Amino acid sequence: MKREIISNKYLKYYLKYEPTRKVLLNIAGEGNQKFIPLSKLKKIEIFLPPLPTQKKIVAILEKAEKLKGWRREADELTDEFLKSTFLEMFGDPVKNPMG
């Protein structure tokens, strides 16, 4: 029975982390379709805290992603509100003969 040493979600976030992506892209080299040989992939060192710590890190990153999503939604709603308020107050500038 194998002991779990890395969380799949932790690995996902680790691979999405910009410094890690730069290392991977550097290893992959040029070309339209990036490829990393397994021999090179095995040489990459992964920061591997204990599993409970990985799970805490994942929980924090998932909360951050959720907050970013809410922020994006709030920005979109604000933009829609400002546009509709402008149109309500001043009319459509495209259709306005004075504009």
C-alpha distances in whole Angstrom, upper triangle without the diagonal:
4,7,9,12,15,16,18,21,21,21,23,26,25,26,29,31,34,33,30,32,35,33,31,34,36,33,34,37,40,40,40,36,34,32,29,28,24,26,27,25,22,25,25,24,23,24,20,21,19,17,19,22,21,21,25,26,25,27,30,30,29,32,34,34,35,38,39,39,41,43,44,45,47,49,49,51,53,54,55,57,59,60,61,63,65,66,67,69,70,70,68,69,69,72,74,77,78,74
4,6,9,12,13,15,18,18,17,20,23,22,23,26,27,30,30,26,28,31,29,27,31,32,30,30,34,37,37,37,34,31,29,26,25,21,23,24,21,19,22,22,21,19,20,17,18,16,14,17,19,18,18,22,23,22,24,27,27,27,30,31,31,32,35,36,36,39,41,41,42,45,46,47,48,50,51,52,54,56,57,58,60,62,63,64,66,68,67,66,67,67,69,71,75,75,71
4,6,9,11,13,16,16,16,19,21,20,21,24,25,29,28,25,27,30,28,27,30,32,29,30,34,37,37,37,34,31,29,27,26,22,23,24,21,19,21,21,19,17,18,14,15,12,11,13,16,15,15,19,20,19,21,24,24,24,27,29,29,30,33,34,34,37,38,39,40,43,44,45,47,48,50,51,53,54,56,57,58,60,61,63,65,66,66,64,65,66,68,70,73,73,70
4,6,7,10,13,12,12,15,17,17,18,21,22,25,25,22,24,27,25,24,27,29,27,28,32,34,35,35,31,29,27,24,24,21,22,23,20,18,20,19,18,15,15,12,12,10,8,11,13,12,12,16,16,16,18,20,20,21,24,25,25,27,29,30,31,33,35,35,37,39,40,41,43,45,46,47,49,51,52,53,55,56,58,59,61,62,62,61,62,62,64,66,69,70,66
4,7,10,12,11,11,14,15,14,16,19,19,23,22,19,22,24,22,22,25,27,25,26,29,32,33,33,30,28,26,23,23,20,21,21,18,16,17,16,14,12,12,8,9,7,6,10,11,10,11,14,15,14,17,19,19,20,23,24,24,26,28,29,30,32,34,34,36,38,39,40,42,44,45,47,48,50,51,53,54,56,57,59,60,61,61,60,61,61,64,65,69,69,65
4,6,9,7,7,10,12,11,13,15,16,19,19,16,18,21,20,19,22,24,23,23,27,30,31,31,28,25,23,21,21,18,20,20,16,15,17,15,13,10,10,7,9,8,6,10,10,8,9,13,12,11,14,16,16,17,20,21,21,23,25,26,26,29,30,31,33,35,36,37,39,40,41,43,45,46,47,49,51,52,53,55,57,58,58,56,57,57,60,62,65,65,62
4,5,5,6,9,10,10,12,14,15,19,19,17,18,22,21,20,23,25,24,24,28,30,31,30,27,25,24,22,23,20,22,22,18,18,19,17,16,12,12,10,10,10,7,9,10,7,7,11,10,9,12,14,13,14,17,18,18,20,22,23,23,26,27,28,30,32,33,34,36,37,39,40,42,43,44,46,48,49,50,52,54,55,55,53,54,55,57,59,62,62,59
4,5,5,6,9,10,11,12,14,18,19,16,17,20,20,18,21,23,22,22,26,28,28,27,24,22,21,20,21,19,21,20,17,17,19,17,16,13,14,12,13,13,11,13,13,10,10,13,12,10,13,15,14,13,17,18,17,19,22,22,22,25,26,26,28,30,32,32,34,36,37,38,40,42,43,44,46,47,49,50,52,53,53,51,52,52,55,57,60,60,57
4,5,5,6,8,10,11,12,16,18,15,16,20,20,18,21,23,23,23,26,28,28,27,25,22,22,21,23,21,23,22,19,19,21,18,17,14,14,13,13,14,11,13,12,9,8,11,10,7,10,12,10,10,13,14,13,15,18,18,18,21,23,23,24,27,28,29,31,33,33,35,37,38,39,41,43,44,45,47,49,50,49,48,49,49,52,54,57,57,54
4,5,5,6,9,10,11,14,15,13,15,18,18,17,20,22,21,22,25,28,28,28,25,23,22,20,22,20,22,21,17,18,19,16,14,11,10,9,10,11,9,11,10,6,7,9,7,6,9,11,9,10,14,14,14,16,19,19,20,22,23,24,26,28,29,30,32,34,35,36,38,39,41,42,44,45,47,48,50,51,51,49,50,51,53,55,58,58,55
4,5,5,6,9,10,13,14,11,12,16,15,14,17,19,18,19,22,24,25,25,22,19,18,17,18,16,19,17,14,14,16,13,12,9,10,9,11,13,11,14,13,9,11,13,11,9,13,14,12,13,17,17,16,19,21,20,21,24,25,25,28,30,30,31,34,35,36,37,40,41,42,44,45,46,48,50,51,52,52,50,51,51,54,56,59,59,55
4,5,5,6,9,12,14,11,11,15,15,13,16,19,18,18,21,23,24,23,20,18,18,17,19,18,20,19,15,16,18,15,15,12,13,13,15,16,14,16,15,11,12,14,12,9,13,14,11,12,15,15,13,16,19,18,18,22,23,22,24,27,27,28,30,32,33,34,36,38,38,40,42,43,44,46,48,49,48,47,47,47,50,52,55,55,52
4,5,5,6,10,12,10,11,14,15,14,16,19,19,19,22,24,25,24,22,19,20,18,21,20,22,20,17,18,19,16,15,12,12,12,14,16,14,15,14,10,11,12,9,8,11,11,8,10,13,12,11,14,16,15,17,20,20,20,23,25,25,26,29,30,31,32,34,35,37,38,40,41,43,44,46,47,47,45,46,46,49,51,54,54,50
4,5,5,9,9,7,9,12,12,11,14,16,16,17,20,22,24,23,21,18,18,16,19,18,19,17,14,15,16,12,11,8,9,10,12,14,14,16,13,10,12,14,10,10,13,13,11,13,16,15,14,18,19,18,20,23,23,23,26,28,28,29,32,33,33,35,37,38,39,42,43,44,46,47,49,50,50,48,48,49,52,53,56,56,52
4,5,8,9,6,6,10,10,9,11,14,14,14,17,19,20,20,17,15,15,13,16,15,17,15,12,14,15,11,12,9,11,13,15,18,17,19,17,14,16,17,14,13,16,16,13,15,18,17,16,19,21,19,20,24,24,23,26,28,28,29,32,33,33,35,38,38,39,41,43,44,45,47,49,49,49,47,47,47,50,52,55,55,51
4,6,9,7,6,10,11,10,12,15,15,15,18,19,20,19,18,15,16,15,19,19,21,18,15,18,18,15,15,13,14,15,17,20,19,20,18,15,16,17,14,12,16,15,11,13,16,14,13,16,18,16,17,21,21,20,23,25,24,25,28,30,30,31,34,35,35,38,39,40,41,43,45,45,45,43,44,44,47,48,51,51,48
4,6,5,6,9,10,11,12,14,16,16,18,20,22,21,20,17,18,17,20,20,21,19,16,18,18,14,14,12,12,14,16,19,18,20,17,14,16,16,13,12,15,14,11,14,16,14,13,17,18,16,18,21,21,20,24,25,25,26,29,30,30,32,34,35,36,38,40,40,42,44,45,46,46,44,44,45,48,49,52,52,48
4,5,5,6,9,10,10,12,14,15,16,18,20,20,19,16,18,17,20,21,22,19,17,19,18,15,15,14,14,17,19,22,22,23,20,18,20,20,16,16,19,17,14,17,19,16,15,19,19,17,19,22,21,21,24,26,25,26,29,30,30,32,34,34,35,38,39,40,41,44,45,45,45,43,43,43,47,48,51,50,47
4,5,5,6,9,10,11,13,14,16,18,20,21,20,17,18,16,19,20,20,17,15,17,16,12,12,12,12,16,18,21,22,23,20,18,21,21,17,18,21,19,16,19,21,19,18,22,22,20,23,26,25,24,28,29,28,30,33,33,33,36,38,38,39,42,43,43,45,47,48,48,49,47,46,47,50,51,54,54,50
4,5,5,6,9,10,11,12,14,17,19,20,18,15,15,13,16,16,17,14,12,14,13,9,10,9,10,13,16,19,20,22,19,16,19,20,16,16,20,19,16,19,21,19,19,22,23,21,23,26,26,25,29,30,30,31,34,35,35,37,39,39,40,43,44,45,46,49,50,50,50,48,48,48,52,53,56,55,52
4,5,5,6,8,10,10,12,14,16,16,15,12,13,12,15,16,17,14,12,15,15,12,13,12,14,17,19,22,22,24,22,19,21,22,18,18,21,20,17,19,22,19,18,22,23,21,22,26,25,24,27,29,28,29,33,33,33,35,38,38,38,41,43,43,44,47,48,48,48,46,46,46,49,50,53,53,49
4,5,5,6,9,10,11,13,15,16,16,12,14,13,16,17,18,14,13,16,15,12,14,14,16,19,21,25,25,27,24,22,24,25,21,21,24,23,20,22,25,22,21,25,25,23,25,28,27,26,29,31,30,31,34,35,34,37,39,39,39,42,44,44,45,48,49,49,49,47,46,46,50,51,54,53,49
4,6,5,6,9,10,13,16,17,16,13,13,11,13,15,15,11,10,13,12,9,11,11,14,17,20,23,24,26,24,21,24,25,21,21,25,24,21,24,26,24,23,27,28,26,27,31,30,29,32,34,33,34,38,38,38,40,43,42,43,46,47,47,49,52,53,52,53,50,50,50,53,55,57,57,53
4,5,5,6,9,12,13,15,13,9,9,8,11,12,13,10,8,12,11,9,11,12,15,17,21,24,24,26,24,21,24,25,22,21,25,24,21,23,26,24,23,26,28,25,27,30,30,29,32,34,33,34,37,38,37,40,42,42,43,45,47,47,49,51,52,52,52,50,50,49,53,54,57,57,53
4,5,5,6,8,10,12,11,8,9,9,12,14,15,12,11,15,14,12,15,16,18,21,24,27,27,29,27,24,27,28,24,24,27,26,23,25,27,25,24,27,28,26,27,31,30,28,32,34,32,33,36,37,36,38,41,41,41,44,46,46,47,50,51,51,50,48,47,47,50,52,55,55,51
4,5,5,8,11,14,13,10,11,10,12,15,15,11,12,15,14,12,15,16,19,22,25,28,29,31,29,26,29,30,26,26,29,28,25,27,30,28,27,30,31,29,30,34,33,31,35,37,35,36,39,40,39,41,44,44,44,47,49,48,50,53,54,53,53,51,50,50,53,55,57,57,53
4,5,9,12,14,13,9,8,6,9,11,11,7,8,12,11,10,13,15,18,21,24,27,27,30,28,25,28,30,26,26,30,29,26,28,31,29,28,32,33,30,32,35,35,33,37,39,37,38,42,42,42,44,46,46,47,49,51,51,52,55,56,56,56,53,53,52,56,57,60,60,56
4,7,8,10,9,6,5,5,8,11,12,9,10,13,13,12,16,17,20,23,26,29,29,32,30,27,29,31,27,27,30,30,27,28,31,29,28,31,33,30,31,35,34,33,35,38,37,37,40,41,40,42,45,45,45,48,50,50,51,54,55,55,54,51,51,50,54,56,58,58,54
4,7,10,10,7,8,8,11,14,15,12,13,16,16,15,18,20,23,26,29,32,32,35,33,30,32,34,30,29,33,32,29,31,34,31,30,33,35,32,33,36,36,34,37,39,38,38,42,42,41,43,46,46,46,48,51,50,51,54,55,55,54,51,51,50,53,55,57,58,54
4,7,8,7,9,11,13,17,18,15,16,20,20,19,22,23,26,29,32,35,35,38,36,32,35,36,32,32,35,34,31,32,35,33,31,34,35,32,33,37,36,34,37,39,37,37,41,42,40,42,45,45,44,47,49,49,50,53,54,53,52,50,49,48,51,53,55,55,52
4,6,6,9,12,14,18,19,17,18,21,22,21,24,25,28,30,34,37,36,39,37,34,35,37,34,32,35,35,31,32,35,33,31,34,36,32,33,36,36,33,36,39,37,37,40,41,40,41,45,44,44,46,49,48,49,52,53,52,51,48,48,46,50,52,54,55,51
4,6,9,13,16,19,21,19,19,23,23,22,26,26,29,31,34,37,36,38,37,33,35,36,33,31,34,34,30,31,34,32,29,32,34,31,31,34,34,31,34,36,35,34,38,39,37,38,42,42,41,44,46,45,46,49,51,50,49,46,45,44,47,49,51,52,48
4,6,10,13,16,18,17,16,20,21,20,23,24,27,29,32,34,33,36,34,31,32,34,31,29,32,32,29,29,32,31,28,31,33,30,30,34,33,31,33,36,35,34,38,39,38,39,42,43,42,44,47,47,47,50,52,51,50,47,47,45,49,51,53,54,50
4,7,10,13,15,13,13,17,17,16,20,20,23,25,29,31,30,33,31,28,30,31,28,27,30,30,27,27,31,29,27,30,32,29,29,33,33,31,33,36,35,34,38,39,38,39,43,43,42,45,47,47,48,51,52,52,51,48,48,47,50,52,55,55,52
4,6,9,12,10,10,14,15,15,18,19,22,24,27,30,29,32,31,27,29,31,28,27,30,31,27,28,32,30,28,31,33,31,31,35,35,33,36,38,37,37,41,42,41,42,46,46,46,48,51,50,51,54,56,55,54,52,52,51,54,56,58,59,55
4,6,8,7,6,10,11,11,15,16,19,21,25,27,26,30,28,25,27,29,27,25,29,29,26,28,31,30,28,31,33,31,32,35,35,34,36,39,38,38,42,43,42,44,47,47,47,50,52,52,53,56,57,57,56,54,54,53,56,58,61,61,57
4,5,5,6,9,10,11,15,17,20,22,25,28,27,31,30,26,29,31,29,28,31,32,29,30,34,33,31,34,36,34,35,39,39,37,40,43,42,42,45,47,46,48,51,51,51,53,56,56,57,59,61,61,60,57,57,57,60,62,64,65,61
4,5,5,6,9,10,13,15,19,19,23,25,24,28,27,24,27,29,27,26,30,31,28,29,33,32,30,33,36,34,35,38,39,38,40,43,42,43,46,47,47,48,51,52,52,54,57,57,58,60,62,62,61,59,59,58,61,64,66,67,63
4,6,5,7,10,13,15,19,20,23,25,26,29,28,26,28,31,28,28,32,32,30,31,35,34,33,36,38,36,37,41,41,40,43,45,45,45,48,50,49,51,54,54,55,57,59,59,60,63,64,64,64,62,62,61,64,66,69,69,65
4,5,5,7,11,13,17,18,22,24,25,28,27,24,27,29,27,26,30,30,28,30,33,32,31,34,36,34,35,39,39,38,40,43,42,43,46,47,47,49,51,52,52,54,56,57,58,60,62,62,61,59,59,58,62,63,66,66,62
4,5,6,9,10,14,16,19,22,22,25,24,21,24,26,23,23,26,27,24,26,29,28,27,31,33,31,32,36,36,35,38,40,40,40,43,45,44,46,49,49,50,52,54,54,56,58,59,60,59,57,57,57,60,62,64,65,61
4,6,8,10,14,14,18,20,20,24,23,20,23,26,23,23,27,28,26,27,31,30,29,32,34,33,34,38,38,37,40,42,42,43,46,47,47,49,51,52,53,55,57,57,59,61,62,63,62,60,60,60,63,65,68,68,64
4,6,9,13,14,18,20,21,25,23,21,24,26,24,24,28,28,26,28,31,30,30,33,35,33,35,38,38,38,41,43,42,43,46,47,47,49,52,52,53,55,57,57,59,61,63,63,63,61,60,60,63,65,68,68,64
4,6,10,12,16,18,19,22,21,18,21,23,20,21,25,25,22,25,28,27,26,30,31,30,31,35,35,34,37,39,39,40,43,44,44,46,48,49,49,52,54,54,56,58,59,59,59,57,57,57,60,62,65,65,61
4,7,9,12,15,17,20,18,16,19,21,18,19,23,23,21,24,26,25,25,29,30,29,31,34,34,34,37,39,38,40,43,44,44,46,48,49,50,52,54,54,56,58,59,60,60,58,58,58,61,63,66,65,62
4,6,9,12,13,16,14,12,16,17,15,15,19,19,18,20,23,22,22,25,27,26,28,31,31,31,34,36,36,37,40,41,41,43,45,46,47,49,51,52,53,55,57,57,57,56,56,56,59,61,64,63,60
4,6,10,12,14,12,10,14,15,12,14,17,17,16,19,21,20,21,24,25,25,27,30,30,31,33,35,35,37,39,40,41,43,45,45,47,49,50,51,53,55,56,57,57,56,56,56,59,61,64,63,60
4,7,8,11,9,8,11,13,11,13,16,16,16,18,21,21,22,24,26,26,28,30,31,31,34,35,36,38,40,41,42,44,46,46,48,50,51,52,54,56,57,58,58,57,57,58,61,62,65,65,61
4,6,8,6,6,10,10,10,12,14,15,15,18,20,20,21,24,25,25,27,29,30,31,34,35,36,38,40,40,42,44,45,46,48,50,51,52,54,55,57,58,58,57,58,59,61,63,66,65,62
4,6,5,6,9,10,11,12,14,16,17,18,20,21,23,25,26,27,29,31,32,33,35,36,37,39,41,42,43,45,47,48,50,51,52,54,56,57,58,60,60,59,60,61,63,64,68,67,64
4,5,5,6,9,10,10,12,14,15,16,18,20,21,22,24,26,27,29,30,31,33,35,36,37,39,40,42,43,45,46,48,49,51,52,54,55,57,58,58,57,58,59,61,63,66,66,63
4,5,5,6,9,10,11,13,14,15,17,19,20,21,23,25,26,27,29,30,32,33,35,36,38,39,41,42,43,45,47,48,49,51,53,54,55,57,57,56,58,58,61,62,66,65,62
4,5,5,6,9,10,11,12,14,15,17,18,20,21,23,24,26,27,29,30,31,33,35,36,37,39,41,42,43,45,47,48,49,51,52,53,55,56,55,56,57,59,60,64,63,60
4,5,5,6,9,10,11,12,14,15,16,18,20,21,22,24,25,27,29,30,31,33,35,36,37,39,40,42,43,45,46,48,50,51,52,54,54,53,54,54,57,58,62,61,58
4,5,5,6,9,10,10,12,14,15,16,18,20,21,23,24,26,27,29,30,32,33,34,36,38,39,40,42,43,45,46,48,49,51,52,52,52,53,53,56,57,61,60,57
4,5,5,6,9,10,11,12,14,15,17,18,20,21,23,24,26,27,29,30,32,33,35,36,37,39,41,42,43,45,47,48,49,51,51,50,51,52,55,56,60,59,56
4,5,5,6,9,10,11,12,14,15,16,18,20,21,23,24,26,27,29,30,31,33,35,36,37,39,41,42,43,45,46,47,49,49,49,49,50,53,54,57,57,54
4,5,5,6,9,10,10,12,14,15,16,18,20,21,23,24,25,27,29,30,31,33,34,36,38,39,40,42,44,45,46,48,48,47,48,49,51,52,56,56,52
4,6,5,6,9,10,11,12,14,15,17,18,20,21,23,24,26,27,28,30,32,33,35,36,38,39,41,42,43,45,46,47,46,47,48,50,52,55,55,52
4,5,5,6,9,10,11,12,14,15,16,18,20,21,22,24,26,27,29,30,31,33,35,36,37,39,41,42,43,44,45,44,45,46,49,50,53,53,50
4,5,5,6,9,10,10,12,14,15,16,18,20,21,23,24,25,27,29,30,31,33,35,36,37,39,40,42,43,43,42,43,44,47,48,51,51,48
4,5,5,6,9,10,11,12,14,15,17,18,20,21,23,24,26,27,29,30,32,33,34,36,38,39,40,42,42,41,42,43,45,47,50,50,47
4,5,5,6,9,10,11,12,14,15,16,18,20,21,22,24,26,27,28,30,31,32,34,36,37,38,40,41,40,41,42,44,46,49,49,46
4,5,5,6,9,10,10,12,14,15,16,18,20,21,22,24,25,27,29,30,31,33,35,36,37,38,39,38,39,40,43,44,47,47,43
4,5,5,6,9,10,11,12,14,15,17,18,20,21,23,24,26,27,29,30,32,33,35,36,37,37,36,38,38,41,42,46,45,42
4,5,5,6,9,10,11,12,14,15,17,18,20,21,22,24,26,27,28,30,32,33,34,36,36,35,37,38,40,41,45,45,41
4,5,5,6,9,10,10,12,14,15,16,18,20,21,22,24,26,26,28,30,31,32,34,35,34,35,36,39,40,43,43,40
4,5,5,6,9,10,10,12,14,15,16,18,20,21,23,24,25,27,29,30,31,33,33,32,33,34,37,38,41,41,37
4,5,5,6,9,10,11,12,14,15,17,18,20,21,23,24,26,27,29,30,32,32,31,32,33,35,36,40,40,37
4,5,5,6,9,10,10,12,14,15,16,18,20,21,22,24,26,27,28,30,30,30,31,32,34,35,39,39,36
4,5,5,6,9,10,10,12,14,15,16,18,20,21,22,24,25,27,28,29,28,29,31,33,34,37,37,34
4,5,5,6,9,10,11,12,14,15,17,18,20,21,23,24,26,27,27,26,27,28,30,32,35,35,32
4,5,5,6,9,10,11,12,14,15,16,18,20,21,22,24,26,26,25,26,27,29,31,34,34,31
4,5,5,6,9,10,10,12,14,15,16,18,20,21,22,24,24,24,25,27,29,30,33,33,30
4,5,5,6,9,10,11,12,14,15,16,18,20,21,22,23,22,23,25,27,28,31,31,27
4,5,5,6,9,10,11,12,14,15,17,18,20,21,21,20,21,22,25,26,29,29,26
4,5,5,6,9,10,11,12,14,15,16,18,20,20,19,21,23,24,25,29,29,26
4,5,5,6,9,10,10,12,14,15,16,18,19,19,20,22,24,24,28,27,24
4,5,5,6,9,10,11,12,14,15,16,17,16,17,19,21,21,25,25,22
4,6,5,6,8,10,11,12,14,15,15,14,16,18,19,20,24,24,21
4,5,5,6,8,10,10,12,14,14,15,17,19,20,20,24,24,21
4,6,5,6,9,10,10,12,13,13,14,17,18,18,22,21,19
4,5,5,6,9,10,10,10,10,12,13,15,16,19,19,16
4,5,5,6,9,10,9,10,12,14,15,16,19,19,17
4,5,5,6,8,9,11,13,16,16,16,20,19,17
4,5,5,6,7,8,10,13,14,13,16,16,13
4,6,5,4,5,8,11,11,11,14,14,13
4,6,6,8,11,14,13,13,16,16,15
4,6,9,11,14,14,12,16,14,13
4,7,8,11,11,9,12,11,10
4,6,9,8,7,11,11,10
4,5,5,6,10,11,9
4,6,5,8,8,6
4,6,8,10,7
4,6,9,8
4,5,5
4,6
4
